[in-house]
Amino acid sequence: MPPTILHCLKMQNSSQFLQQEDPNATKKWAMHLLKECAKAIFEKDSVKIHHILWMLNELASPYGDCEQKLAFYFLQAFFYKLTESGESSYKTLVSAAEKSQSFDSARKVILKFQEVSPWTTFGHVASNSAILEAFEGKSKLHIIDISNTYCTQWPTLLESLATRNDDTPHLKLSVVVTDGARGSIMKEIGYRMQKFARLMGVPFEFKVISFFSRLSDLDRDKLGVKEDEAVAVNCIGALRKLGVEERSEFIQMVRSLQPIVVTVVEEEADFSSKEDEFFKCFEKCLKFYSMFFEMLEESFAPTSNERLVLERECSRSIIKLLACGRDDSESERREKGIQWCNRLLEAFSPACFSEDTIDDVKALLKRYQAGWSLLPASGEASGLYMTWKQEPVVWASAWKL
C-alpha cells in the first residue's frame, strides 16, 4: 500500500468498529469492511471513507491470511480510485510485472498452479478432447491458439496425435500474442514445443503471431490459414480480454476462419455492469476474488512465491476493474457461461462434449483435494462447469459451424 495514505487518514479503533457494526463480522471482517467502504465511496461519504480506509490499512497485509490479502488488494484499488490514479498505477504495475517475468519464472508459476489445483487444467483437458475428436481422420491440422496458457496444454495433445491409429498428421500451431513480454517468452516455448514434437514423431510447425491491434481485425491471411487445413480455434481466457463492444465482432471473425471446432474456456464470473453501477460491480468482483483467494489459500503452502504471483495478477485485475476509467476496464468485464453462450450462438452451434471427454475430466478432478466436481450445463447454457465447494468457477465449451 502506498505510504502516502498514512498521512491523509486518521487513526481509528478497528476492532471497536467491527463490534459496533456487526458482531458476526469478525470471521469475514475484510468483506464486511470492504462493502462498507465501497458503499461510502458510492455515496461520496468522505468521513466514513476515511474512517474505514484507515482500519483497512491497519489490518491489511499481502503476506497474511486470506482476509488480510483481500483487504490489502481491494484497499489498493479504492485508494487509486479515490486519488484518480488508477490508469497510471495499473500501467506501472503491469510494466513491473512484465520486466520481472522470464520463461523460467512463468513456467514455474504455471506448473505449480497446475500441480495443486485443476483451475487451468480442467479447460485444457476438455478443450484437447474436443479438438482431438474434431481432428479425427484429418491429415493437415491447424490450431489457432488465442489464450493465456503459454502452450502448457499442447504436449498432451501432441502425445495423443502421435498414437493415432491412422497416419500421424501434420500439425501447425499458431499462437496469437498481444503483448511484447509474452512474445519473448513464446520464442523459448516454441523451441521446446518443436523439440518435443520431434521426440513424439509428429510433423510440426510453430508460429507466433504478434498482433497488437484489435483481435477482431485478424483474418485468414494474417493467421496463415490454408484451404486444405482443418482449423481449430482455442480460446482459453481470451474472450474476457476483449472490450465488451468487440466481443461479437471477434466471434464473427472466428466464424470467417471456417473452423471445424472452437473451444472456449472462461472463469464463471459476471463483472458486467453499467457505468454508474460501481457498488454492484464491486460486489460481484469481491465475491469472485474472495472465493479465488480462499481456493489459493487451501491449495498452496502459506509461503508460496507462486501463490503470491497469482495474487498480484489478481490485484491488477481488481485495480483495472474498479479504479480505471470505463474504457480502460472494459477488457476485465467477465461474463458468465450463459452470457458467452448467447454471444456464441449468433455464429455457432454447441458441440456437446463426449462421454469420453467427461470421463477424462472426472479423472483429472480426482487427482486433486476434495471439493472439486463437474456440473453439466443446463437450460439455455451449454458446456461443462467445474465447481469448487458446489460453486461453478470455470466454464468450458466447444462449438461448431
C-alpha positions in Angstrom: 0.0 0.0 0.0 1.5 3.4 -0.9 2.8 5.1 2.3 1.2 8.4 1.4 -2.2 7.1 2.6 -0.9 7.1 6.2 -0.6 10.9 6.0 -4.1 11.5 4.8 -6.1 9.2 7.1 -6.8 9.5 10.9 -6.3 6.7 13.4 -9.5 4.8 14.3 -10.1 1.7 16.5 -10.7 -1.1 14.1 -11.9 -3.8 16.5 -14.4 -1.5 18.1 -15.9 -0.6 14.7 -16.3 -4.2 13.8 -18.1 -5.0 17.0 -20.4 -2.0 16.7 -21.3 -2.6 13.1 -21.8 -6.4 13.2 -20.9 -8.8 16.0 -20.7 -11.7 13.4 -18.4 -9.8 11.1 -15.1 -10.7 12.7 -14.8 -14.0 10.8 -15.2 -12.3 7.4 -14.1 -8.9 8.5 -12.5 -8.0 5.2 -15.6 -8.5 3.2 -17.6 -6.5 5.8 -15.3 -3.6 5.8 -14.8 -3.5 2.1 -18.5 -3.5 1.4 -19.0 -0.6 3.9 -16.1 1.3 2.2 -17.4 0.7 -1.3 -20.8 1.9 -0.2 -19.3 5.0 1.3 -17.4 5.7 -2.0 -20.5 5.2 -4.0 -22.4 7.6 -1.7 -19.4 10.0 -1.5 -19.4 9.9 2.3 -15.8 11.2 2.9 -15.9 10.9 6.7 -16.9 7.3 6.5 -14.4 6.6 3.7 -11.5 7.9 5.7 -12.7 6.1 8.8 -12.8 2.7 7.1 -9.8 3.2 4.9 -7.7 3.7 8.0 -8.9 0.4 9.5 -8.3 -1.5 6.3 -4.8 -0.1 6.1 -4.2 -1.1 9.8 -5.4 -4.7 9.2 -4.4 -5.5 5.6 -1.3 -7.3 4.5 -0.3 -9.0 1.2 1.5 -11.7 3.3 -1.3 -12.5 5.8 -4.3 -14.8 5.7 -7.0 -14.7 3.0 -8.9 -11.9 4.8 -5.8 -9.7 5.1 -4.9 -10.2 1.5 -8.4 -9.4 0.3 -8.3 -6.2 2.4 -4.9 -5.2 1.0 -5.6 -5.6 -2.7 -9.1 -4.1 -2.6 -7.7 -1.2 -0.4 -5.2 -0.6 -3.2 -8.0 -0.3 -5.8 -10.0 2.0 -3.5 -7.0 4.3 -2.9 -6.2 4.5 -6.6 -9.9 5.2 -7.5 -10.2 8.0 -4.8 -6.9 9.6 -5.9 -7.8 9.2 -9.6 -4.5 7.4 -10.2 -5.9 4.1 -11.4 -4.7 4.2 -15.0 -1.2 5.3 -14.3 -0.8 2.9 -11.3 -2.1 0.0 -13.3 0.3 0.6 -16.2 3.2 0.9 -13.7 2.3 -2.4 -12.0 1.9 -4.2 -15.4 5.2 -2.9 -16.6 7.0 -4.0 -13.4 5.4 -7.5 -13.7 6.5 -7.8 -17.3 10.0 -6.8 -16.6 10.4 -9.3 -13.8 8.9 -12.2 -15.8 11.0 -14.7 -17.7 10.4 -18.1 -19.3 11.6 -19.9 -16.2 9.5 -17.8 -13.7 6.4 -18.0 -15.8 6.8 -21.8 -16.2 7.4 -22.3 -12.5 4.2 -20.5 -11.6 2.0 -22.2 -14.2 3.3 -25.7 -13.4 2.9 -25.2 -9.7 -0.6 -23.9 -10.1 -1.5 -27.0 -12.3 0.1 -29.3 -9.6 -2.1 -28.0 -6.7 -5.3 -27.0 -8.5 -7.3 -28.0 -11.6 -8.3 -24.4 -12.2 -6.4 -24.3 -15.5 -6.0 -28.0 -16.4 -9.8 -28.5 -16.4 -10.1 -26.3 -19.5 -7.0 -27.9 -21.1 -8.4 -31.4 -20.8 -11.9 -30.5 -22.0 -10.6 -28.5 -25.0 -8.0 -31.0 -26.0 -10.5 -33.8 -26.0 -13.0 -31.8 -28.2 -10.2 -30.8 -30.6 -8.8 -34.3 -31.0 -12.3 -35.7 -31.7 -12.9 -33.0 -34.3 -9.5 -33.7 -35.9 -10.2 -37.4 -36.3 -9.3 -38.6 -39.8 -7.8 -35.2 -40.8 -4.2 -35.1 -42.0 -3.4 -31.4 -42.1 -4.2 -29.7 -38.8 -4.0 -26.1 -37.8 -4.7 -24.9 -34.2 -5.0 -21.2 -33.7 -4.3 -20.6 -30.0 -5.7 -17.3 -28.6 -5.2 -18.0 -25.0 -3.1 -17.3 -21.9 -1.9 -20.8 -21.3 1.7 -20.5 -22.6 1.2 -23.7 -24.6 1.0 -25.8 -21.5 -2.0 -27.7 -22.8 -0.4 -28.9 -26.1 2.2 -31.5 -25.1 -0.6 -34.0 -24.1 -2.3 -33.3 -27.4 0.9 -34.0 -29.3 1.2 -37.3 -27.4 -2.3 -38.2 -28.5 -1.7 -37.4 -32.1 1.5 -39.5 -32.1 -0.5 -42.5 -31.0 -3.4 -42.2 -33.6 -4.3 -45.4 -35.4 -4.0 -43.8 -38.8 -1.0 -41.9 -40.2 0.4 -39.2 -37.9 -1.0 -35.9 -39.1 0.9 -32.6 -39.7 0.1 -30.0 -37.0 0.6 -26.3 -37.4 0.2 -24.3 -34.1 -0.3 -20.6 -34.5 -0.1 -18.7 -31.2 -1.5 -15.2 -31.1 0.4 -12.9 -28.8 -0.9 -9.5 -27.8 1.9 -8.1 -25.7 5.6 -7.8 -26.1 6.6 -9.6 -22.9 4.8 -12.8 -23.8 6.3 -12.6 -27.3 9.8 -13.0 -25.9 8.8 -15.9 -23.7 7.0 -17.6 -26.6 10.3 -17.9 -28.5 11.6 -20.2 -25.8 8.3 -22.1 -25.6 8.3 -22.6 -29.4 11.8 -24.1 -29.3 10.8 -26.5 -26.6 7.5 -27.4 -28.4 9.3 -28.2 -31.7 11.8 -30.4 -29.8 9.0 -32.3 -28.1 7.1 -32.8 -31.4 10.3 -34.3 -32.9 10.5 -36.6 -29.9 6.9 -37.6 -30.5 7.4 -38.1 -34.2 4.7 -35.5 -35.1 5.4 -33.3 -38.1 5.1 -29.9 -36.5 5.2 -26.2 -37.4 5.1 -23.5 -34.7 4.3 -19.9 -35.4 4.0 -16.8 -33.1 1.7 -14.1 -34.4 2.3 -10.8 -32.6 -0.8 -8.7 -33.0 -1.2 -5.5 -31.1 -4.4 -4.3 -32.7 -8.0 -5.4 -32.1 -8.2 -9.2 -32.2 -11.4 -8.9 -34.3 -9.2 -7.4 -37.0 -7.4 -10.8 -37.5 -8.3 -12.7 -40.7 -7.3 -15.8 -42.6 -4.3 -14.1 -44.3 -2.9 -12.7 -41.0 -3.3 -16.1 -39.4 -1.9 -18.1 -42.3 -4.9 -20.3 -42.8 -4.8 -22.5 -45.9 -7.7 -24.1 -47.7 -6.6 -27.7 -47.1 -6.2 -27.3 -43.4 -8.7 -28.5 -40.7 -8.8 -25.5 -38.4 -9.5 -25.4 -34.6 -9.6 -22.1 -32.7 -8.7 -22.4 -29.0 -9.8 -19.5 -26.7 -8.9 -20.1 -23.1 -9.3 -16.9 -21.0 -9.2 -14.9 -24.3 -12.8 -13.6 -24.6 -12.7 -11.6 -21.3 -9.6 -9.8 -22.6 -11.7 -8.2 -25.4 -13.6 -5.0 -24.9 -17.3 -5.6 -24.5 -18.2 -3.9 -27.8 -15.6 -6.0 -29.6 -16.7 -9.4 -28.5 -19.4 -10.0 -31.1 -17.1 -8.8 -33.9 -14.4 -11.2 -32.7 -16.8 -14.2 -32.7 -17.8 -13.3 -36.3 -14.1 -13.1 -37.2 -13.6 -16.6 -35.8 -16.5 -17.9 -37.8 -14.9 -16.5 -41.0 -12.0 -18.8 -40.5 -14.4 -21.7 -41.1 -13.1 -23.8 -38.1 -14.3 -27.4 -37.6 -14.3 -26.7 -33.8 -13.9 -23.7 -31.5 -13.1 -24.3 -27.8 -13.9 -21.6 -25.2 -13.0 -21.6 -21.6 -13.7 -18.8 -19.2 -13.9 -18.2 -15.5 -17.5 -18.2 -14.3 -17.9 -14.6 -13.1 -20.1 -11.6 -14.2 -18.4 -8.3 -13.9 -20.6 -6.6 -16.5 -22.5 -3.6 -15.2 -23.5 -0.1 -16.2 -21.0 2.8 -15.9 -22.8 4.2 -12.8 -23.1 0.9 -11.0 -19.8 0.9 -9.1 -21.1 -0.8 -6.0 -22.9 -3.6 -8.0 -19.7 -4.2 -9.9 -17.6 -4.2 -6.7 -19.9 -6.8 -5.1 -19.5 -9.2 -8.0 -15.8 -8.6 -8.0 -15.4 -9.2 -4.3 -17.5 -12.4 -4.4 -15.3 -13.9 -7.2 -12.0 -12.9 -5.7 -12.8 -13.9 -2.2 -13.6 -17.4 -3.5 -10.4 -17.4 -5.6 -8.2 -16.3 -2.8 -9.7 -18.9 -0.5 -9.1 -21.6 -3.1 -5.4 -20.4 -3.4 -5.1 -20.4 0.4 -6.3 -24.0 0.6 -4.2 -25.2 -2.4 -0.8 -23.6 -1.8 1.6 -23.5 1.1 1.4 -20.3 3.2 4.8 -19.1 2.0 4.4 -20.0 -1.7 6.0 -17.5 -4.1 3.9 -18.9 -6.9 0.7 -18.1 -4.9 1.9 -14.5 -4.4 2.5 -14.0 -8.1 -1.1 -15.3 -8.8 -2.5 -13.0 -6.2 -0.6 -10.0 -7.6 -2.0 -10.8 -11.0 -5.5 -10.7 -9.4 -4.7 -7.4 -7.8 -4.0 -5.8 -11.2 -7.3 -7.1 -12.5 -9.1 -5.6 -9.4 -7.4 -2.3 -10.0 -8.3 -2.2 -13.7 -11.9 -3.1 -13.0 -12.6 -0.8 -10.0 -10.1 2.1 -10.3 -9.7 2.7 -14.0 -12.0 4.5 -16.4 -14.7 2.6 -18.2 -12.8 2.3 -21.5 -9.7 1.1 -19.7 -11.6 -1.5 -17.6 -13.7 -2.9 -20.4 -11.4 -5.9 -21.0 -11.8 -7.1 -17.5 -15.6 -7.3 -17.6 -16.0 -11.1 -17.4 -19.3 -12.7 -18.3 -20.8 -16.0 -17.2 -21.2 -19.1 -19.4 -24.8 -18.4 -20.3 -23.8 -14.9 -21.5 -21.0 -16.2 -23.6 -23.4 -18.9 -25.0 -25.8 -16.2 -26.1 -23.0 -14.4 -27.9 -21.5 -17.6 -29.5 -24.9 -18.8 -30.7 -25.0 -15.9 -33.1 -22.3 -17.6 -35.1 -22.0 -21.3 -34.0 -23.9 -24.3 -32.7 -22.9 -26.1 -29.5 -20.7 -29.2 -29.9 -21.5 -31.4 -27.0 -18.7 -33.0 -25.1 -18.5 -36.7 -25.5 -18.7 -39.2 -22.6 -15.0 -39.9 -23.1 -14.3 -36.2 -22.5 -16.4 -36.1 -19.4 -14.7 -39.2 -18.1 -11.3 -37.6 -18.7 -12.3 -34.5 -16.8 -13.7 -36.5 -13.9 -10.5 -38.5 -13.7 -8.5 -35.2 -13.6 -10.5 -33.8 -10.7 -9.9 -36.9 -8.7 -6.2 -36.1 -8.6 -6.8 -33.1 -6.5 -8.0 -32.4 -3.0 -11.7 -32.8 -2.2 -14.1 -30.0 -3.2 -13.8 -30.1 -7.0 -16.6 -31.6 -9.1 -18.1 -31.5 -12.5 -21.5 -30.0 -13.4 -23.0 -30.2 -16.9 -24.6 -27.0 -18.1 -28.4 -26.9 -18.1 -31.2 -24.8 -19.6 -30.1 -22.4 -22.3 -26.4 -22.8 -21.4 -24.1 -25.5 -23.0 -20.8 -27.0 -22.0 -19.3 -28.1 -18.6 -18.8 -26.3 -15.4 -16.1 -27.1 -12.9 -17.3 -26.4 -9.4 -15.4 -25.7 -6.2 -17.4 -26.3 -3.0 -20.6 -26.5 -5.1 -19.9 -23.1 -6.7 -19.4 -23.0 -10.5 -15.9 -21.4 -11.1 -14.8 -22.3 -14.6 -16.9 -22.9 -17.7 -15.7 -25.0 -20.7 -17.5 -25.3 -24.1 -17.0 -26.5 -27.7 -18.6 -25.0 -30.8 -19.1 -25.9 -34.5 -20.4 -24.2 -37.6 
